[in-house]
Amino acid sequence: MTPVELSRTVLHAVRCAVDEGQLSVVVPERVVVSEPGAGGCGEYATNVALQLARAAGKPPHTVAEILRPRLIAADGIEDVVVTGPGFLNFRLDRRADPLQDLVREIRGRGRRYGHGDALAGQVLTLRVPYEVRAEVVADAVVRIVATQGGRATVEHRGGRATVQHHGGRAAVEHGELVDLRPVPAPEDPAPLGPDAARWALLHPAPHDRPRITADHLVQREGNPLFRVRYAHARVRYLGRGAARLGFAAEPGPLDATEADTAVTPACRAPALHTPLSDYPRILTAAATHRAPDRLARHLVTVADAVLPFLTCVLPLGEEKPSAAHRARLALAEAAGTVLAGGLSLLGIDAPEHL
């Protein structure tokens, strides 16, 4: 069970408690699930009982105990422990494989993985100066906000709102005013080309001055944009290689047995689970804080986690393709999907070849 799936499970438990009359609250749109804090236990925890307690007119611990039996009964959850004033702590079913579940979710949702409704119904008006970095940041924010159900228009100071299209409809409403004033670019980034120019303007935090240098064009490990795009291109190359060998991606165990000493730690890929499962949270934060730099930096994290793993995907020498190879390819392609989706939100091409 992934954090996103666990969040949905908690919401379902709240709805059931409300429908059965045990809680009298408005069901929240979303529930935050994170690693347990001090005094917690298990793999994940949530403070939803504390959030609902005031509206329910009950102590948080009581709200947690109302939700606990419904959560224990859910598939993929082995136990739920209430700690502190009312934190719900989850121990997942060890017979399940959360990484496999995550890969299946990403494959099922494709580039819409991470999209949600955190900003549903919100309309933003982004006010920007006539400056290239502000324009590029606003363009990316419009896309990222849309992934969370919101809509945004761009307005130049003293000017009229420009129309942004979503789903074929023009959004012209003036909603919440948001001033976007990142530190301007020191020079014209156009000579870098569209992709490197956008990366140079979006990757730094808004308060940092962007570097408009040829370093963004070099194909070496020290260039974060190269690592991200290279990781995606490598994943696509491995997919073509697997097709030539007659096998396709299929989620499953990454190795035949835990005792298989021929399988390196990188092939077991524990480093990939966290950055892939964190992607929805990062996307929500980037939309909420109007910060595409958070998304750009997370794509670097995903790329750095997947690159060492890619050497394990295809069979070596006389090795025959196995279920483990199909599972590794599925995991690699899931990472590639996240990289491609994130780059497209930044307005940057995700190359098939590099």
C-alpha positions as a Python dict, from the first residue, in 0.01 Angstrom:
ca = {
    (1, 'M'): (0, 0, 0),
    (2, 'T'): (141, 336, -106),
    (3, 'P'): (102, 658, 95),
    (4, 'V'): (-153, 781, -159),
    (5, 'E'): (-355, 461, -126),
    (6, 'L'): (-331, 475, 253),
    (7, 'S'): (-456, 833, 250),
    (8, 'R'): (-758, 722, 46),
    (9, 'T'): (-817, 436, 290),
    (10, 'V'): (-820, 678, 585),
    (11, 'L'): (-1066, 905, 403),
    (12, 'H'): (-1290, 606, 335),
    (13, 'A'): (-1284, 516, 704),
    (14, 'V'): (-1387, 871, 796),
    (15, 'R'): (-1673, 864, 545),
    (16, 'C'): (-1797, 531, 685),
    (17, 'A'): (-1788, 666, 1042),
    (18, 'V'): (-1986, 971, 930),
    (19, 'D'): (-2238, 764, 733),
    (20, 'E'): (-2293, 538, 1034),
    (21, 'G'): (-2346, 833, 1267),
    (22, 'Q'): (-2038, 780, 1484),
    (23, 'L'): (-1881, 1107, 1371),
    (24, 'S'): (-2055, 1430, 1280),
    (25, 'V'): (-1796, 1612, 1071),
    (26, 'V'): (-1737, 1732, 719),
    (27, 'V'): (-1518, 1473, 548),
    (28, 'P'): (-1190, 1645, 452),
    (29, 'E'): (-1081, 1654, 90),
    (30, 'R'): (-748, 1495, 170),
    (31, 'V'): (-556, 1335, 455),
    (32, 'V'): (-182, 1371, 505),
    (33, 'V'): (5, 1046, 569),
    (34, 'S'): (372, 1067, 664),
    (35, 'E'): (645, 884, 854),
    (36, 'P'): (571, 846, 1227),
    (37, 'G'): (708, 1116, 1454),
    (38, 'A'): (868, 1079, 1797),
    (39, 'G'): (682, 817, 1997),
    (40, 'G'): (516, 673, 1687),
    (41, 'C'): (553, 327, 1534),
    (42, 'G'): (500, 138, 1210),
    (43, 'E'): (564, 265, 859),
    (44, 'Y'): (320, 557, 841),
    (45, 'A'): (109, 781, 1064),
    (46, 'T'): (-162, 1047, 1035),
    (47, 'N'): (-299, 1317, 1263),
    (48, 'V'): (-647, 1311, 1107),
    (49, 'A'): (-812, 1239, 1445),
    (50, 'L'): (-662, 1559, 1587),
    (51, 'Q'): (-788, 1754, 1286),
    (52, 'L'): (-1144, 1622, 1324),
    (53, 'A'): (-1172, 1633, 1703),
    (54, 'R'): (-1300, 1991, 1744),
    (55, 'A'): (-1569, 1955, 1476),
    (56, 'A'): (-1668, 1611, 1611),
    (57, 'G'): (-1697, 1742, 1968),
    (58, 'K'): (-1488, 1449, 2091),
    (59, 'P'): (-1132, 1408, 2223),
    (60, 'P'): (-881, 1321, 1947),
    (61, 'H'): (-808, 986, 2112),
    (62, 'T'): (-1177, 895, 2096),
    (63, 'V'): (-1195, 991, 1726),
    (64, 'A'): (-889, 774, 1661),
    (65, 'E'): (-1046, 475, 1838),
    (66, 'I'): (-1361, 516, 1626),
    (67, 'L'): (-1154, 501, 1307),
    (68, 'R'): (-913, 228, 1420),
    (69, 'P'): (-1131, -85, 1364),
    (70, 'R'): (-1228, 31, 1016),
    (71, 'L'): (-864, 83, 925),
    (72, 'I'): (-750, -253, 1064),
    (73, 'A'): (-1009, -421, 843),
    (74, 'A'): (-868, -261, 526),
    (75, 'D'): (-660, -467, 287),
    (76, 'G'): (-287, -411, 319),
    (77, 'I'): (-296, -293, 682),
    (78, 'E'): (-172, -535, 948),
    (79, 'D'): (-225, -321, 1258),
    (80, 'V'): (-316, 32, 1369),
    (81, 'V'): (-184, 175, 1696),
    (82, 'V'): (-308, 497, 1858),
    (83, 'T'): (-27, 696, 2022),
    (84, 'G'): (0, 1029, 2200),
    (85, 'P'): (-314, 1244, 2196),
    (86, 'G'): (-459, 1056, 1899),
    (87, 'F'): (-208, 982, 1624),
    (88, 'L'): (-295, 679, 1412),
    (89, 'N'): (13, 468, 1333),
    (90, 'F'): (2, 203, 1061),
    (91, 'R'): (192, -122, 1028),
    (92, 'L'): (143, -253, 678),
    (93, 'D'): (89, -616, 583),
    (94, 'R'): (438, -755, 531),
    (95, 'R'): (301, -1006, 283),
    (96, 'A'): (228, -713, 55),
    (97, 'D'): (500, -536, -142),
    (98, 'P'): (452, -158, -127),
    (99, 'L'): (701, -103, -409),
    (100, 'Q'): (503, -332, -640),
    (101, 'D'): (182, -151, -544),
    (102, 'L'): (348, 182, -619),
    (103, 'V'): (469, 64, -960),
    (104, 'R'): (119, -58, -1045),
    (105, 'E'): (-30, 276, -943),
    (106, 'I'): (214, 474, -1155),
    (107, 'R'): (160, 243, -1453),
    (108, 'G'): (-216, 277, -1411),
    (109, 'R'): (-221, 655, -1387),
    (110, 'G'): (62, 731, -1628),
    (111, 'R'): (161, 1096, -1640),
    (112, 'R'): (-138, 1179, -1424),
    (113, 'Y'): (30, 1008, -1131),
    (114, 'G'): (54, 1267, -854),
    (115, 'H'): (-240, 1470, -981),
    (116, 'G'): (-501, 1541, -715),
    (117, 'D'): (-762, 1785, -591),
    (118, 'A'): (-574, 1979, -324),
    (119, 'L'): (-659, 2309, -500),
    (120, 'A'): (-998, 2205, -639),
    (121, 'G'): (-1217, 2508, -701),
    (122, 'Q'): (-939, 2761, -643),
    (123, 'V'): (-874, 3028, -904),
    (124, 'L'): (-547, 3221, -886),
    (125, 'T'): (-435, 3536, -1063),
    (126, 'L'): (-58, 3541, -1093),
    (127, 'R'): (75, 3895, -1118),
    (128, 'V'): (418, 3911, -1280),
    (129, 'P'): (651, 4183, -1409),
    (130, 'Y'): (758, 4200, -1772),
    (131, 'E'): (1068, 3986, -1713),
    (132, 'V'): (1168, 3654, -1868),
    (133, 'R'): (1217, 3455, -1548),
    (134, 'A'): (887, 3570, -1400),
    (135, 'E'): (711, 3476, -1726),
    (136, 'V'): (864, 3127, -1729),
    (137, 'V'): (790, 3063, -1360),
    (138, 'A'): (428, 3175, -1406),
    (139, 'D'): (387, 2947, -1709),
    (140, 'A'): (508, 2647, -1507),
    (141, 'V'): (292, 2741, -1207),
    (142, 'V'): (-19, 2745, -1428),
    (143, 'R'): (51, 2386, -1534),
    (144, 'I'): (136, 2264, -1183),
    (145, 'V'): (-168, 2428, -1023),
    (146, 'A'): (-389, 2253, -1281),
    (147, 'T'): (-257, 1913, -1165),
    (148, 'Q'): (-417, 1979, -825),
    (149, 'G'): (-755, 2086, -961),
    (150, 'G'): (-694, 2461, -952),
    (151, 'R'): (-685, 2719, -1230),
    (152, 'A'): (-455, 3014, -1278),
    (153, 'T'): (-434, 3318, -1502),
    (154, 'V'): (-134, 3541, -1558),
    (155, 'E'): (-160, 3917, -1529),
    (156, 'H'): (114, 4169, -1590),
    (157, 'R'): (132, 4454, -1345),
    (158, 'G'): (-86, 4730, -1473),
    (159, 'G'): (-210, 4508, -1754),
    (160, 'R'): (-495, 4270, -1820),
    (161, 'A'): (-504, 3901, -1743),
    (162, 'T'): (-383, 3673, -2015),
    (163, 'V'): (-605, 3377, -2086),
    (164, 'Q'): (-486, 3028, -1986),
    (165, 'H'): (-669, 2730, -2135),
    (166, 'H'): (-758, 2417, -1938),
    (167, 'G'): (-944, 2127, -2093),
    (168, 'G'): (-1042, 2336, -2393),
    (169, 'R'): (-1203, 2611, -2184),
    (170, 'A'): (-1064, 2958, -2127),
    (171, 'A'): (-1005, 3060, -1767),
    (172, 'V'): (-1054, 3437, -1729),
    (173, 'E'): (-1169, 3465, -1367),
    (174, 'H'): (-981, 3692, -1129),
    (175, 'G'): (-932, 3486, -814),
    (176, 'E'): (-676, 3513, -537),
    (177, 'L'): (-399, 3754, -633),
    (178, 'V'): (-49, 3609, -609),
    (179, 'D'): (259, 3821, -677),
    (180, 'L'): (535, 3624, -849),
    (181, 'R'): (861, 3816, -835),
    (182, 'P'): (1156, 3576, -859),
    (183, 'V'): (1505, 3727, -873),
    (184, 'P'): (1543, 3833, -1238),
    (185, 'A'): (1776, 3658, -1480),
    (186, 'P'): (2107, 3844, -1510),
    (187, 'E'): (2099, 3810, -1888),
    (188, 'D'): (1894, 3673, -2174),
    (189, 'P'): (1880, 3290, -2144),
    (190, 'A'): (1761, 3238, -2503),
    (191, 'P'): (2108, 3136, -2635),
    (192, 'L'): (2088, 2824, -2414),
    (193, 'G'): (1793, 2693, -2617),
    (194, 'P'): (1438, 2645, -2485),
    (195, 'D'): (1493, 2345, -2256),
    (196, 'A'): (1817, 2453, -2089),
    (197, 'A'): (1689, 2810, -2060),
    (198, 'R'): (1374, 2701, -1880),
    (199, 'W'): (1572, 2474, -1647),
    (200, 'A'): (1818, 2754, -1567),
    (201, 'L'): (1526, 2978, -1466),
    (202, 'L'): (1312, 2717, -1285),
    (203, 'H'): (1561, 2501, -1094),
    (204, 'P'): (1688, 2769, -851),
    (205, 'A'): (1466, 2885, -566),
    (206, 'P'): (1287, 3216, -643),
    (207, 'H'): (1516, 3412, -410),
    (208, 'D'): (1832, 3277, -579),
    (209, 'R'): (1981, 3444, -885),
    (210, 'P'): (1978, 3200, -1180),
    (211, 'R'): (2302, 3113, -1357),
    (212, 'I'): (2280, 3169, -1731),
    (213, 'T'): (2587, 2971, -1835),
    (214, 'A'): (2683, 2701, -2083),
    (215, 'D'): (2712, 2457, -1791),
    (216, 'H'): (2344, 2379, -1850),
    (217, 'L'): (2432, 2238, -2193),
    (218, 'V'): (2720, 2005, -2107),
    (219, 'Q'): (2649, 1633, -2107),
    (220, 'R'): (2813, 1530, -1783),
    (221, 'E'): (2711, 1421, -1434),
    (222, 'G'): (2766, 1764, -1285),
    (223, 'N'): (2474, 1901, -1489),
    (224, 'P'): (2143, 1822, -1310),
    (225, 'L'): (1936, 1878, -1625),
    (226, 'F'): (2152, 1630, -1814),
    (227, 'R'): (2110, 1368, -1539),
    (228, 'V'): (1732, 1403, -1543),
    (229, 'R'): (1699, 1387, -1920),
    (230, 'Y'): (1963, 1114, -1951),
    (231, 'A'): (1784, 899, -1692),
    (232, 'H'): (1461, 926, -1892),
    (233, 'A'): (1633, 850, -2222),
    (234, 'R'): (1808, 547, -2065),
    (235, 'V'): (1476, 410, -1941),
    (236, 'R'): (1331, 442, -2291),
    (237, 'Y'): (1640, 272, -2436),
    (238, 'L'): (1602, -20, -2194),
    (239, 'G'): (1239, -60, -2296),
    (240, 'R'): (1344, -90, -2659),
    (241, 'G'): (1619, -334, -2562),
    (242, 'A'): (1376, -550, -2368),
    (243, 'A'): (1141, -560, -2666),
    (244, 'R'): (1425, -689, -2883),
    (245, 'L'): (1487, -962, -2624),
    (246, 'G'): (1120, -1057, -2627),
    (247, 'F'): (999, -943, -2285),
    (248, 'A'): (795, -656, -2146),
    (249, 'A'): (752, -484, -1812),
    (250, 'E'): (544, -651, -1541),
    (251, 'P'): (540, -549, -1171),
    (252, 'G'): (667, -815, -934),
    (253, 'P'): (958, -909, -704),
    (254, 'L'): (1285, -755, -816),
    (255, 'D'): (1479, -1074, -748),
    (256, 'A'): (1389, -1441, -738),
    (257, 'T'): (1479, -1491, -373),
    (258, 'E'): (1615, -1274, -94),
    (259, 'A'): (1907, -1517, -71),
    (260, 'D'): (2012, -1455, -430),
    (261, 'T'): (2362, -1320, -372),
    (262, 'A'): (2405, -1236, -740),
    (263, 'V'): (2155, -954, -699),
    (264, 'T'): (2323, -636, -579),
    (265, 'P'): (2162, -389, -336),
    (266, 'A'): (2116, -146, -625),
    (267, 'C'): (1908, -408, -807),
    (268, 'R'): (1679, -443, -507),
    (269, 'A'): (1627, -65, -548),
    (270, 'P'): (1521, 44, -199),
    (271, 'A'): (1642, 394, -289),
    (272, 'L'): (1367, 436, -549),
    (273, 'H'): (1062, 381, -330),
    (274, 'T'): (1080, 707, -136),
    (275, 'P'): (1137, 951, -425),
    (276, 'L'): (864, 787, -636),
    (277, 'S'): (611, 773, -351),
    (278, 'D'): (697, 1133, -252),
    (279, 'Y'): (618, 1269, -599),
    (280, 'P'): (248, 1341, -530),
    (281, 'R'): (340, 1528, -211),
    (282, 'I'): (606, 1732, -392),
    (283, 'L'): (364, 1815, -673),
    (284, 'T'): (103, 1932, -423),
    (285, 'A'): (362, 2145, -242),
    (286, 'A'): (484, 2296, -569),
    (287, 'A'): (126, 2391, -658),
    (288, 'T'): (35, 2521, -313),
    (289, 'H'): (348, 2734, -276),
    (290, 'R'): (370, 2828, -645),
    (291, 'A'): (721, 2683, -646),
    (292, 'P'): (820, 2489, -961),
    (293, 'D'): (1177, 2476, -825),
    (294, 'R'): (1058, 2211, -576),
    (295, 'L'): (946, 1993, -865),
    (296, 'A'): (1270, 2049, -1058),
    (297, 'R'): (1486, 1952, -762),
    (298, 'H'): (1276, 1643, -693),
    (299, 'L'): (1323, 1525, -1051),
    (300, 'V'): (1698, 1535, -986),
    (301, 'T'): (1640, 1317, -678),
    (302, 'V'): (1441, 1064, -884),
    (303, 'A'): (1707, 1059, -1157),
    (304, 'D'): (1990, 1007, -907),
    (305, 'A'): (1797, 718, -749),
    (306, 'V'): (1714, 540, -1074),
    (307, 'L'): (2045, 573, -1263),
    (308, 'P'): (2239, 316, -1053),
    (309, 'F'): (1948, 75, -1084),
    (310, 'L'): (1933, 81, -1464),
    (311, 'T'): (2240, -142, -1500),
    (312, 'C'): (2034, -429, -1350),
    (313, 'V'): (1733, -416, -1583),
    (314, 'L'): (1842, -617, -1888),
    (315, 'P'): (1988, -971, -1873),
    (316, 'L'): (2365, -991, -1885),
    (317, 'G'): (2567, -1228, -2103),
    (318, 'E'): (2387, -1560, -2152),
    (319, 'E'): (2131, -1481, -1884),
    (320, 'K'): (1771, -1546, -1988),
    (321, 'P'): (1498, -1285, -1929),
    (322, 'S'): (1314, -1368, -1607),
    (323, 'A'): (1024, -1241, -1399),
    (324, 'A'): (1278, -1035, -1204),
    (325, 'H'): (1390, -859, -1523),
    (326, 'R'): (1029, -781, -1611),
    (327, 'A'): (976, -639, -1262),
    (328, 'R'): (1292, -429, -1280),
    (329, 'L'): (1186, -292, -1617),
    (330, 'A'): (844, -203, -1472),
    (331, 'L'): (1011, -13, -1189),
    (332, 'A'): (1246, 166, -1427),
    (333, 'E'): (954, 264, -1651),
    (334, 'A'): (764, 394, -1348),
    (335, 'A'): (1057, 624, -1272),
    (336, 'G'): (1066, 726, -1637),
    (337, 'T'): (696, 813, -1622),
    (338, 'V'): (756, 1041, -1323),
    (339, 'L'): (1052, 1208, -1495),
    (340, 'A'): (859, 1263, -1819),
    (341, 'G'): (552, 1394, -1638),
    (342, 'G'): (755, 1632, -1425),
    (343, 'L'): (958, 1766, -1716),
    (344, 'S'): (643, 1829, -1920),
    (345, 'L'): (498, 2036, -1634),
    (346, 'L'): (814, 2247, -1643),
    (347, 'G'): (775, 2286, -2021),
    (348, 'I'): (1090, 2082, -2089),
    (349, 'D'): (1122, 1800, -2342),
    (350, 'A'): (1174, 1444, -2216),
    (351, 'P'): (1392, 1292, -2490),
    (352, 'E'): (1365, 938, -2622),
    (353, 'H'): (1732, 951, -2722),
    (354, 'L'): (2020, 1149, -2576),
}
